[in-house]
Amino acid sequence: MPMDPAPRHQARERALALLYEADLKGSAPVRVLEALAVPPDGYASRLVELFDSRRDEIDALIGKAAIGWDLSRMAVVDRNVLRLAVAELIGCPDVPTAVILNEAVELATEYSTDDSGRFVNGVLAAVAAQIRV
């Protein structure tokens, strides 16, 4: 039975917060996850662990698709929304591409700049075309 979309959205928000925290601390996301007194939802943990285990591959895919943008120059939220979505594209084949892209755009729009939704959508569409053929 498919999971209700609201809990998945909340899990993505939590995973984004954890990736953001790890990025700001210069720490591995799984270390931030392990340090929590109360573990997050299983889907949030799965997304953080997926990114952590395939970080180099994910960052390379984003870097290649974000023409003219170095990962270090991106807004922290945008970078981590992209990382989260690419991890989900790679590791969650049961989740439709359109759902992942829409969720990422929504997160970027809600938590970052006015232009972030368009930027995230463009980069993710390029990545998805490469890995979800």
C-alpha positions as CSV (number, residue, x, y, z in Angstrom):
1,M,0.0,0.0,0.0
2,P,1.5,3.4,-1.0
3,M,2.5,5.8,1.8
4,D,0.4,8.9,2.3
5,P,2.1,11.9,0.6
6,A,2.0,14.2,3.6
7,P,4.3,12.0,5.8
8,R,6.7,11.7,2.8
9,H,6.7,15.5,2.4
10,Q,7.5,15.8,6.1
11,A,10.2,13.2,5.9
12,R,11.8,15.1,3.0
13,E,11.6,18.4,5.0
14,R,13.4,16.6,7.9
15,A,16.0,15.1,5.7
16,L,16.6,18.5,4.2
17,A,17.1,20.0,7.7
18,L,19.6,17.2,8.5
19,L,21.6,17.7,5.3
20,Y,21.6,21.5,5.9
21,E,22.8,21.0,9.4
22,A,25.6,18.6,8.3
23,D,26.6,21.0,5.5
24,L,26.9,23.9,7.9
25,K,28.8,21.9,10.5
26,G,31.1,20.4,7.8
27,S,30.1,17.0,9.1
28,A,29.0,13.7,7.5
29,P,25.2,13.6,7.3
30,V,25.1,10.1,9.0
31,R,27.1,11.6,11.9
32,V,24.4,14.2,12.4
33,L,21.7,11.4,12.1
34,E,23.5,9.2,14.7
35,A,23.8,12.1,17.1
36,L,20.1,12.7,17.3
37,A,18.4,11.7,20.6
38,V,15.2,10.7,18.7
39,P,15.7,9.2,15.3
40,P,13.7,10.7,12.5
41,D,11.1,9.0,10.3
42,G,12.4,6.0,8.5
43,Y,12.1,7.6,5.1
44,A,14.0,10.7,6.2
45,S,16.8,8.5,7.5
46,R,16.8,6.5,4.3
47,L,17.3,9.7,2.2
48,V,20.1,11.0,4.4
49,E,21.9,7.6,4.3
50,L,21.4,7.4,0.5
51,F,23.0,10.8,0.0
52,D,25.8,10.0,2.5
53,S,26.7,6.7,0.8
54,R,26.7,8.1,-2.7
55,R,27.8,11.7,-2.1
56,D,30.5,11.9,-4.7
57,E,28.3,10.5,-7.4
58,I,25.4,12.8,-6.5
59,D,27.5,15.9,-6.3
60,A,29.1,15.0,-9.7
61,L,25.7,14.6,-11.3
62,I,24.5,18.0,-9.9
63,G,27.8,19.7,-10.9
64,K,27.5,18.4,-14.5
65,A,23.8,19.5,-14.8
66,A,24.3,22.9,-13.1
67,I,26.2,24.5,-16.0
68,G,28.1,27.5,-14.8
69,W,27.5,26.8,-11.1
70,D,30.0,25.3,-8.7
71,L,28.3,23.4,-5.8
72,S,30.2,25.6,-3.3
73,R,28.7,28.8,-4.8
74,M,25.1,27.5,-4.6
75,A,22.8,28.6,-1.8
76,V,23.1,26.1,1.0
77,V,19.4,25.2,0.9
78,D,19.4,24.8,-2.9
79,R,22.5,22.6,-2.8
80,N,20.9,20.3,-0.2
81,V,17.5,20.2,-1.9
82,L,19.3,19.1,-5.1
83,R,21.3,16.5,-3.1
84,L,18.2,15.1,-1.4
85,A,16.2,14.9,-4.7
86,V,19.1,13.3,-6.6
87,A,19.5,10.7,-3.9
88,E,15.8,10.0,-4.1
89,L,16.0,9.7,-7.9
90,I,18.9,7.2,-7.6
91,G,17.8,5.2,-4.6
92,C,14.0,5.2,-4.7
93,P,12.9,3.9,-8.1
94,D,9.4,3.3,-6.8
95,V,8.8,7.1,-6.4
96,P,7.8,8.8,-9.7
97,T,10.3,11.3,-11.2
98,A,7.5,14.0,-11.3
99,V,6.8,13.6,-7.6
100,I,10.5,14.0,-6.7
101,L,10.9,17.0,-8.9
102,N,7.7,18.7,-7.6
103,E,8.6,18.1,-4.0
104,A,12.1,19.5,-4.6
105,V,10.7,22.6,-6.3
106,E,8.3,23.0,-3.4
107,L,11.0,22.7,-0.8
108,A,13.3,25.2,-2.7
109,T,10.4,27.7,-3.1
110,E,9.4,27.4,0.6
111,Y,12.9,27.5,2.2
112,S,15.1,29.4,-0.3
113,T,15.0,32.4,-2.7
114,D,12.4,33.4,-5.2
115,D,14.5,32.0,-8.1
116,S,15.3,28.7,-6.4
117,G,12.3,26.8,-7.6
118,R,13.2,27.4,-11.3
119,F,16.9,26.7,-10.7
120,V,16.2,23.4,-8.8
121,N,13.7,22.3,-11.4
122,G,16.1,22.9,-14.3
123,V,19.0,21.1,-12.7
124,L,16.9,18.2,-11.6
125,A,15.3,17.8,-15.0
126,A,18.8,17.5,-16.5
127,V,19.9,14.9,-13.9
128,A,16.6,12.9,-14.2
129,A,17.0,12.8,-18.0
130,Q,20.4,11.1,-17.4
131,I,19.6,8.6,-14.6
132,R,15.9,7.8,-15.1
133,V,15.8,6.9,-18.8
